[in-house]
Amino acid sequence: MTAEIRHRVIPANGIEMHLAEAGDGPLVLMCHGWPELWYSWRHQLMALAEAGFHAVAPDMRGFGQTSAPDDVGAYTILHNVGDMVALVAALGEKQAIIVGHDWGAPVAWTAAMMRPDLFPAVVAMSVPHRPRSAAAPLQTLKDAGLGNYYWIYFQKPGVAEAEFERDPAVTLRKRRGSAPSARYNETACSGERHSSGPMTAPVAVRRETAAAIAAQGSALPNGASLPAAKATPALRKAPPR
């Protein structure tokens, strides 16, 4: 029988966490990156379920249908790891294999280091383990001449949001890497500040922005659909100063 992806929202670590899951068996938690959703794991959910695992892909804190606290300080690595610890308990399990991609990888690494009793195995994709540096990350970037890097650009609340929301359709098309029209080069999403090329930095897109795209009739990949938008604060998650 072909596995099916199920959805539900459960309380965990003081927030409401939306998750997609498939299959039964040993638990596998998959932490997506930024700016992504559970949807990034849709193929892996099915494959793991068919291999005999209970695969779970939550919308991480501040993303999708999971709660988005107003306080920027509520998005630390400890909060994210705490969410994964609480999720294991909420699912009635004692252990889980934890997988992370992009910004989800540090969550996976840190979860395995802090709670090896809960996470005996870790898979990190695209981001290797990096021990904490003695120098502040943002200052290190500035000292290296990377004062326009997206970590720094995203520090002032409202600036990136205003740019990306100026034309949500262009923002999402550029993030997906397919924007054949002339609108691709509009100043609103030109990416001129990034020396390595247009829009090389991750894009913070709120659910209401994505829903605006759907309202315009812009197709999402593989027939994906979006839930109705709700008023949630923009995510301004950045590395510690």
DATAMO-V188378 format. One line per field, one symbol per residue. psi: psi as a letter, one per 40 degrees, with the letter a starting at -180 (. if undefined). burial: b if it has 16 or more other C-alpha atoms within 10 Angstrom, else e. A space follows every 10 residues. Layout:
BEGIN
psi = ???
burial = ???
END
This chain:
BEGIN
psi = hhiihiiihi hhfeihhhih iiiiaihhhh hiahgaaddd edddddddde efighhhihi heibeiigid hdeefidddd dddddddddd efidiihhhi hbeddddddd ddddgeddge iihhhehihh ihidihdddd dddeefeeid dddedhhddd ddddedgddd dddddefhge idedeiddfd fdehdeihfe iihhhidddd dddddeehhi hffiiiiiii giiihghiii .
burial = eebebeeeee ebbebebbbb bbbeeebbbb bbbbbbbbbe beebbbbbbb eebbbbbbbb bbbbbbbbbe ebeebebeeb bbbbbbbbee eeeebbbbbb bbbbbbbbbb bbeeeeebbe bbebbeeeee eeeeeebbee eeeeebbebb bbebbeeeeb bebbbebbbb bbbbbeeebe eebbbeebbb beebeeebbe bebbbbbbbb bbbbeeeeee eeeeebeeee ebbbbbbbee e
END
